[in-house]
Amino acid sequence: MSVNESPTTRWVPCPTCGGDSVFNASNAYRPFCSPRCKGVDLGAWASESFRVPEDNPPDSENFGDPKLMQ
């Protein structure tokens, strides 16, 4: 065990590069391994590479108002 590690140090894979990342308060970039990986992830969200799926009904269907659905 190194000087900066405690018995409760947990290692997780970095979501961006897959490398080892320390998951505790000493890692300001957690769960990422570096500021670069954190920035890459932020950039992917900002450019809308990551999206929450949107389920929209087709425009030809009435949606929501039960009076229109009869």
N, CA, C and O atoms as a GROMACS GRO file, in nm:
protein
  280
    1MET      N    1   0.085  -0.116   0.000
    1MET     CA    2   0.000   0.000   0.000
    1MET      C    3   0.090   0.124   0.000
    1MET      O    4   0.185   0.131   0.078
    2SER      N    5   0.061   0.221  -0.088
    2SER     CA    6   0.144   0.341  -0.095
    2SER      C    7   0.103   0.441   0.013
    2SER      O    8   0.006   0.418   0.086
    3VAL      N    9   0.176   0.549   0.023
    3VAL     CA   10   0.154   0.649   0.128
    3VAL      C   11   0.018   0.715   0.114
    3VAL      O   12  -0.046   0.744   0.216
    4ASN      N   13  -0.030   0.740  -0.009
    4ASN     CA   14  -0.156   0.812  -0.030
    4ASN      C   15  -0.279   0.722  -0.027
    4ASN      O   16  -0.391   0.772  -0.037
    5GLU      N   17  -0.260   0.595  -0.013
    5GLU     CA   18  -0.373   0.503  -0.012
    5GLU      C   19  -0.412   0.469   0.131
    5GLU      O   20  -0.327   0.458   0.219
    6SER      N   21  -0.540   0.454   0.152
    6SER     CA   22  -0.589   0.409   0.281
    6SER      C   23  -0.645   0.268   0.263
    6SER      O   24  -0.662   0.223   0.150
    7PRO      N   25  -0.673   0.199   0.372
    7PRO     CA   26  -0.729   0.064   0.359
    7PRO      C   27  -0.863   0.062   0.286
    7PRO      O   28  -0.905  -0.042   0.236
    8THR      N   29  -0.931   0.176   0.280
    8THR     CA   30  -1.061   0.181   0.215
    8THR      C   31  -1.054   0.233   0.071
    8THR      O   32  -1.157   0.264   0.012
    9THR      N   33  -0.934   0.242   0.015
    9THR     CA   34  -0.919   0.288  -0.123
    9THR      C   35  -0.984   0.189  -0.217
    9THR      O   36  -0.960   0.069  -0.211
   10ARG      N   37  -1.068   0.243  -0.304
   10ARG     CA   38  -1.137   0.159  -0.402
   10ARG      C   39  -1.093   0.201  -0.542
   10ARG      O   40  -1.092   0.320  -0.574
   11TRP      N   41  -1.058   0.106  -0.622
   11TRP     CA   42  -1.018   0.130  -0.761
   11TRP      C   43  -1.135   0.097  -0.852
   11TRP      O   44  -1.197  -0.008  -0.838
   12VAL      N   45  -1.164   0.186  -0.945
   12VAL     CA   46  -1.270   0.164  -1.042
   12VAL      C   47  -1.215   0.194  -1.181
   12VAL      O   48  -1.116   0.266  -1.193
   13PRO      N   49  -1.277   0.140  -1.285
   13PRO     CA   50  -1.232   0.175  -1.420
   13PRO      C   51  -1.278   0.316  -1.457
   13PRO      O   52  -1.392   0.354  -1.428
   14CYS      N   53  -1.192   0.392  -1.519
   14CYS     CA   54  -1.227   0.525  -1.566
   14CYS      C   55  -1.332   0.510  -1.677
   14CYS      O   56  -1.312   0.432  -1.770
   15PRO      N   57  -1.444   0.584  -1.669
   15PRO     CA   58  -1.548   0.570  -1.772
   15PRO      C   59  -1.502   0.610  -1.912
   15PRO      O   60  -1.561   0.567  -2.011
   16THR      N   61  -1.400   0.692  -1.922
   16THR     CA   62  -1.355   0.740  -2.052
   16THR      C   63  -1.250   0.648  -2.115
   16THR      O   64  -1.266   0.604  -2.229
   17CYS      N   65  -1.142   0.620  -2.040
   17CYS     CA   66  -1.032   0.544  -2.100
   17CYS      C   67  -1.023   0.399  -2.051
   17CYS      O   68  -0.953   0.318  -2.111
   18GLY      N   69  -1.094   0.367  -1.944
   18GLY     CA   70  -1.092   0.231  -1.891
   18GLY      C   71  -0.975   0.202  -1.800
   18GLY      O   72  -0.964   0.091  -1.748
   19GLY      N   73  -0.888   0.301  -1.779
   19GLY     CA   74  -0.774   0.282  -1.690
   19GLY      C   75  -0.816   0.282  -1.544
   19GLY      O   76  -0.932   0.309  -1.512
   20ASP      N   77  -0.722   0.251  -1.456
   20ASP     CA   78  -0.752   0.248  -1.313
   20ASP      C   79  -0.770   0.390  -1.259
   20ASP      O   80  -0.695   0.481  -1.295
   21SER      N   81  -0.870   0.406  -1.174
   21SER     CA   82  -0.897   0.535  -1.112
   21SER      C   83  -0.928   0.514  -0.965
   21SER      O   84  -1.005   0.425  -0.930
   22VAL      N   85  -0.867   0.596  -0.880
   22VAL     CA   86  -0.893   0.588  -0.736
   22VAL      C   87  -1.027   0.655  -0.709
   22VAL      O   88  -1.049   0.769  -0.748
   23PHE      N   89  -1.116   0.583  -0.642
   23PHE     CA   90  -1.248   0.638  -0.612
   23PHE      C   91  -1.255   0.673  -0.463
   23PHE      O   92  -1.311   0.599  -0.383
   24ASN      N   93  -1.197   0.787  -0.429
   24ASN     CA   94  -1.210   0.842  -0.294
   24ASN      C   95  -1.185   0.992  -0.300
   24ASN      O   96  -1.155   1.046  -0.407
   25ALA      N   97  -1.198   1.060  -0.187
   25ALA     CA   98  -1.193   1.206  -0.182
   25ALA      C   99  -1.059   1.263  -0.229
   25ALA      O  100  -1.053   1.380  -0.268
   26SER      N  101  -0.952   1.185  -0.228
   26SER     CA  102  -0.822   1.235  -0.272
   26SER      C  103  -0.815   1.254  -0.424
   26SER      O  104  -0.726   1.322  -0.473
   27ASN      N  105  -0.908   1.195  -0.499
   27ASN     CA  106  -0.911   1.210  -0.644
   27ASN      C  107  -1.017   1.313  -0.680
   27ASN      O  108  -1.136   1.283  -0.680
   28ALA      N  109  -0.974   1.433  -0.712
   28ALA     CA  110  -1.067   1.542  -0.745
   28ALA      C  111  -1.144   1.516  -0.874
   28ALA      O  112  -1.244   1.583  -0.900
   29TYR      N  113  -1.100   1.421  -0.954
   29TYR     CA  114  -1.164   1.395  -1.083
   29TYR      C  115  -1.251   1.270  -1.082
   29TYR      O  116  -1.303   1.231  -1.187
   30ARG      N  117  -1.269   1.207  -0.967
   30ARG     CA  118  -1.342   1.081  -0.961
   30ARG      C  119  -1.478   1.093  -1.024
   30ARG      O  120  -1.542   1.196  -1.006
   31PRO      N  121  -1.526   0.998  -1.096
   31PRO     CA  122  -1.472   0.864  -1.117
   31PRO      C  123  -1.368   0.858  -1.229
   31PRO      O  124  -1.325   0.749  -1.267
   32PHE      N  125  -1.329   0.973  -1.282
   32PHE     CA  126  -1.231   0.976  -1.391
   32PHE      C  127  -1.090   0.969  -1.335
   32PHE      O  128  -1.068   0.999  -1.217
   33CYS      N  129  -0.996   0.931  -1.418
   33CYS     CA  130  -0.858   0.916  -1.372
   33CYS      C  131  -0.778   1.044  -1.386
   33CYS      O  132  -0.672   1.058  -1.324
   34SER      N  133  -0.826   1.139  -1.466
   34SER     CA  134  -0.748   1.260  -1.491
   34SER      C  135  -0.840   1.374  -1.536
   34SER      O  136  -0.955   1.350  -1.572
   35PRO      N  137  -0.788   1.496  -1.536
   35PRO     CA  138  -0.869   1.607  -1.587
   35PRO      C  139  -0.899   1.592  -1.736
   35PRO      O  140  -1.003   1.638  -1.784
   36ARG      N  141  -0.808   1.528  -1.809
   36ARG     CA  142  -0.831   1.506  -1.952
   36ARG      C  143  -0.954   1.418  -1.975
   36ARG      O  144  -1.040   1.452  -2.056
   37CYS      N  145  -0.962   1.306  -1.903
   37CYS     CA  146  -1.077   1.216  -1.919
   37CYS      C  147  -1.207   1.282  -1.876
   37CYS      O  148  -1.311   1.261  -1.937
   38LYS      N  149  -1.200   1.362  -1.771
   38LYS     CA  150  -1.320   1.434  -1.726
   38LYS      C  151  -1.364   1.533  -1.834
   38LYS      O  152  -1.484   1.546  -1.860
   39GLY      N  153  -1.268   1.602  -1.897
   39GLY     CA  154  -1.300   1.696  -2.003
   39GLY      C  155  -1.354   1.630  -2.128
   39GLY      O  156  -1.443   1.684  -2.193
   40VAL      N  157  -1.301   1.514  -2.161
   40VAL     CA  158  -1.351   1.439  -2.278
   40VAL      C  159  -1.498   1.402  -2.256
   40VAL      O  160  -1.580   1.415  -2.347
   41ASP      N  161  -1.532   1.358  -2.136
   41ASP     CA  162  -1.670   1.321  -2.105
   41ASP      C  163  -1.761   1.444  -2.109
   41ASP      O  164  -1.870   1.438  -2.166
   42LEU      N  165  -1.716   1.554  -2.051
   42LEU     CA  166  -1.795   1.677  -2.054
   42LEU      C  167  -1.818   1.723  -2.198
   42LEU      O  168  -1.927   1.766  -2.233
   43GLY      N  169  -1.714   1.713  -2.280
   43GLY     CA  170  -1.727   1.751  -2.420
   43GLY      C  171  -1.827   1.664  -2.495
   43GLY      O  172  -1.899   1.713  -2.582
   44ALA      N  173  -1.833   1.536  -2.462
   44ALA     CA  174  -1.928   1.446  -2.527
   44ALA      C  175  -2.072   1.485  -2.491
   44ALA      O  176  -2.161   1.482  -2.575
   45TRP      N  177  -2.093   1.522  -2.365
   45TRP     CA  178  -2.227   1.568  -2.325
   45TRP      C  179  -2.260   1.701  -2.392
   45TRP      O  180  -2.372   1.720  -2.439
   46ALA      N  181  -2.163   1.792  -2.396
   46ALA     CA  182  -2.187   1.924  -2.455
   46ALA      C  183  -2.217   1.917  -2.604
   46ALA      O  184  -2.295   1.996  -2.656
   47SER      N  185  -2.155   1.822  -2.673
   47SER     CA  186  -2.180   1.808  -2.817
   47SER      C  187  -2.298   1.714  -2.846
   47SER      O  188  -2.325   1.681  -2.961
   48GLU      N  189  -2.366   1.672  -2.741
   48GLU     CA  190  -2.484   1.585  -2.749
   48GLU      C  191  -2.452   1.448  -2.806
   48GLU      O  192  -2.538   1.386  -2.869
   49SER      N  193  -2.329   1.400  -2.784
   49SER     CA  194  -2.298   1.262  -2.821
   49SER      C  195  -2.370   1.164  -2.730
   49SER      O  196  -2.406   1.054  -2.771
   50PHE      N  197  -2.392   1.207  -2.606
   50PHE     CA  198  -2.471   1.128  -2.511
   50PHE      C  199  -2.608   1.194  -2.503
   50PHE      O  200  -2.618   1.316  -2.488
   51ARG      N  201  -2.712   1.116  -2.513
   51ARG     CA  202  -2.847   1.169  -2.504
   51ARG      C  203  -2.936   1.073  -2.427
   51ARG      O  204  -2.914   0.952  -2.426
   52VAL      N  205  -3.036   1.129  -2.365
   52VAL     CA  206  -3.140   1.049  -2.303
   52VAL      C  207  -3.240   1.020  -2.415
   52VAL      O  208  -3.285   1.113  -2.482
   53PRO      N  209  -3.277   0.893  -2.436
   53PRO     CA  210  -3.369   0.861  -2.544
   53PRO      C  211  -3.504   0.932  -2.524
   53PRO      O  212  -3.553   0.943  -2.412
   54GLU      N  213  -3.560   0.978  -2.633
   54GLU     CA  214  -3.686   1.049  -2.627
   54GLU      C  215  -3.790   0.969  -2.704
   54GLU      O  216  -3.772   0.938  -2.822
   55ASP      N  217  -3.899   0.936  -2.637
   55ASP     CA  218  -4.008   0.861  -2.700
   55ASP      C  219  -4.122   0.957  -2.732
   55ASP      O  220  -4.203   0.988  -2.644
   56ASN      N  221  -4.128   1.003  -2.853
   56ASN     CA  222  -4.236   1.090  -2.896
   56ASN      C  223  -4.336   1.009  -2.977
   56ASN      O  224  -4.297   0.925  -3.058
   57PRO      N  225  -4.465   1.034  -2.957
   57PRO     CA  226  -4.563   0.966  -3.040
   57PRO      C  227  -4.557   1.021  -3.182
   57PRO      O  228  -4.516   1.136  -3.202
   58PRO      N  229  -4.597   0.943  -3.281
   58PRO     CA  230  -4.600   0.994  -3.418
   58PRO      C  231  -4.692   1.115  -3.427
   58PRO      O  232  -4.791   1.123  -3.354
   59ASP      N  233  -4.661   1.207  -3.515
   59ASP     CA  234  -4.743   1.328  -3.531
   59ASP      C  235  -4.884   1.296  -3.577
   59ASP      O  236  -4.975   1.376  -3.555
   60SER      N  237  -4.906   1.181  -3.640
   60SER     CA  238  -5.038   1.146  -3.690
   60SER      C  239  -5.132   1.098  -3.579
   60SER      O  240  -5.252   1.085  -3.603
   61GLU      N  241  -5.081   1.071  -3.460
   61GLU     CA  242  -5.164   1.023  -3.349
   61GLU      C  243  -5.195   1.136  -3.254
   61GLU      O  244  -5.111   1.222  -3.226
   62ASN      N  245  -5.319   1.135  -3.203
   62ASN     CA  246  -5.355   1.229  -3.098
   62ASN      C  247  -5.297   1.177  -2.968
   62ASN      O  248  -5.299   1.057  -2.942
   63PHE      N  249  -5.245   1.266  -2.889
   63PHE     CA  250  -5.176   1.223  -2.768
   63PHE      C  251  -5.217   1.309  -2.650
   63PHE      O  252  -5.208   1.432  -2.657
   64GLY      N  253  -5.261   1.246  -2.543
   64GLY     CA  254  -5.283   1.315  -2.419
   64GLY      C  255  -5.427   1.352  -2.391
   64GLY      O  256  -5.472   1.329  -2.278
   65ASP      N  257  -5.501   1.406  -2.483
   65ASP     CA  258  -5.636   1.448  -2.456
   65ASP      C  259  -5.734   1.334  -2.490
   65ASP      O  260  -5.749   1.300  -2.607
   66PRO      N  261  -5.800   1.275  -2.388
   66PRO     CA  262  -5.888   1.161  -2.414
   66PRO      C  263  -6.005   1.196  -2.504
   66PRO      O  264  -6.057   1.107  -2.572
   67LYS      N  265  -6.049   1.322  -2.508
   67LYS     CA  266  -6.160   1.363  -2.594
   67LYS      C  267  -6.122   1.349  -2.742
   67LYS      O  268  -6.206   1.321  -2.827
   68LEU      N  269  -5.995   1.370  -2.770
   68LEU     CA  270  -5.948   1.361  -2.908
   68LEU      C  271  -5.926   1.217  -2.951
   68LEU      O  272  -5.918   1.188  -3.071
   69MET      N  273  -5.917   1.125  -2.855
   69MET     CA  274  -5.886   0.986  -2.886
   69MET      C  275  -6.011   0.904  -2.919
   69MET      O  276  -5.998   0.788  -2.956
   70GLN      N  277  -6.131   0.961  -2.908
   70GLN     CA  278  -6.256   0.886  -2.934
   70GLN      C  279  -6.285   0.875  -3.082
   70GLN      O  280  -6.385   0.815  -3.120
   0.00000   0.00000   0.00000
